[in-house]
Amino acid sequence: MSAPAGWSKQARRRLRHSVAMWNEPVRGTLPEPGFFSLSGLEQMRSYLQNRAPSTPHARLLGYRLTQASSGSAVIVQPITPWFETYDGFIDLTATAELSVWVTAATAAPPATVLRSVTLSLRYLRPCTLDDESVIARGRVLHAGSNFTTVETLLEDSLGRAVAHATGCVLALPMDPPPPPLPYALDEPVDEAIYPTPDPSRRSVPTSLDATVLPPGGTFLGMQVLEFSKTHAITSLPTTEWFCLTRREMESGILAAHGTLTASILLGQMLEPSKRAVTFEHSSAFLAPVAVDGRPLISTATLYTRNGDVFLIDTEIVDADGQRVLAGRGALLASERRPRRRSRPSNRVLLTVLFTDVVGSTERATEVGDTRWRELLDEHHAVVRRQIETHMGREIKTTGDGFLATFDSPSRAVDCARAIRKAVARIGLEIRAGIHTGECELAAGDVSGLAVHVAARVQSAAEPGQVLVSSTVRDLVAGSDVELVDRGSRELKGLDGEWTLMSVEG
């Protein structure tokens, strides 16, 4: 194998010695055997409500499960520069397969092993860093005795469809059955805290030479072994970082390994003035892959080319030579456009809303686990409806609460009032806090002082109360929002005293 003549010595070294930037101890925890004695829906709700620790796969990619009900699930995947392929496009294979698997899990009975069998992904428009995050909404099309078929729609942060996927998941009874879970999952877990961010949230080194291996390939720890104008061969380590709930490689990572290998091949075939856009890719997962540290080998081969349309076949074999994946991608070459890169983050003025259910622990004890989970599902559906109605943006759930942002402080106030009334109809009570200020946007999340202030304002609220800062009061002056002065007080971790008002009506 030889590198192109224009490559620097540093680039040639990267070709042979590319390593994962997270080559460090694995973060996250695989569930204990008793966890599988729960139904798939109970398992997913445990993750949703932070009653089970994050898995290594979740800590690696940074996604969040935001909704899980029988036969449907929603996942939010922040988009970072680490997920780019060549030409700035984002590969959504791993996100699509994860959505299919999680959605299938919501229909699985206890003591079931779930393994993805097929995945077909069609891109509706290119996904780039400008999209900030991708929301994958999955639903079960058919749940049979052995196979569950799922479709998922992937949308960007503006609600535009970017891809559509279908997949099939094999459901097998565990043999032997798992033991009962020795304790109840009824309390939020304390996630481990690390001195550095999780891998996907770290900065991409400026020294990274993407002409050798796209950031997505470096992120996964791929190495280029061989390439020409007709084929490319890469390796990928089997590591616990790629595990979802069992010590097996997550199928979406395998599919991403194949698509990234195909992108390396395509980079050698295209003229410099051209770029390639994947519009369809399918994968068949032929065997589970144990995590034993030995590498997987992916080979991408040009099947045929008709003008600017390419068909590329991919195959992955394990260290014993067993074929574990077969795939085919359809790509279209088009004229290269000037690259417009988004900044990894930017500051914008937003109104931040925090909500929280009052007395959740006591209420859960009162009504029992089953009814409490039903109430939480109703609560989440109610809150999401109101956020959408008032043109807000859900950022994440916080156990039994929500963090959302709004472009308008009056809409945030109206949303909080509507949530308070709506959840009262199902027998729940909330407290809420609202503040307006500059926020840092990055990878689908928000941060900054304004977020901390809103959280502290919410913590100061009494049951049933919606509190706002004086900043919000000033901005909604002249509207029909009725506020009552609740005096000044110190807020934990913030300097000085803060004047707070409650929202009436």
Sequence and secondary structure as in RCSB ss.txt:
>XXXX:A:sequence
MSAPAGWSKQARRRLRHSVAMWNEPVRGTLPEPGFFSLSGLEQMRSYLQNRAPSTPHARLLGYRLTQASSGSAVI
VQPITPWFETYDGFIDLTATAELSVWVTAATAAPPATVLRSVTLSLRYLRPCTLDDESVIARGRVLHAGSNFTTV
ETLLEDSLGRAVAHATGCVLALPMDPPPPPLPYALDEPVDEAIYPTPDPSRRSVPTSLDATVLPPGGTFLGMQVL
EFSKTHAITSLPTTEWFCLTRREMESGILAAHGTLTASILLGQMLEPSKRAVTFEHSSAFLAPVAVDGRPLISTA
TLYTRNGDVFLIDTEIVDADGQRVLAGRGALLASERRPRRRSRPSNRVLLTVLFTDVVGSTERATEVGDTRWREL
LDEHHAVVRRQIETHMGREIKTTGDGFLATFDSPSRAVDCARAIRKAVARIGLEIRAGIHTGECELAAGDVSGLA
VHVAARVQSAAEPGQVLVSSTVRDLVAGSDVELVDRGSRELKGLDGEWTLMSVEG
>XXXX:A:secstr
    TT  HHHHHHHHH   TT S   S    GGGGGS HHHHHHHHHTT S   HHHHHH  EEEEEETTEEEE
EEE  GGGB GGG B  HHHHHHHHHHHHHTT  SSEEEEEEEEEEEESS   GGG EEEEEEEEEEE SSEEEE
EEEEEETTS EEEEEEEEEEEEE SS     SS   S       SS  GGGS   TT  TTTS HHHHHHT EEE
EE SSEEEEEE   GGGBSSSSBB HHHHHHHHHHHHHHHHHHHS TTEEEEEEEEEEEE S  B SS  EEEEE
EEEEEETTEEEEEEEEE TTS EEEEEEEEEEEEE        SEEEEEEEEEEEEETTHHHHHHHH HHHHHHH
HHHHHHHHHHHHHHTT EEEEE SSEEEEEES HHHHHHHHHHHHHHHHTTT  EEEEEEEEEEEEETTEEESHH
HHHHHHHHHH  TT EEEEHHHHHHTTTSS  EEEEEEEE TTSSSEEEEEEE  
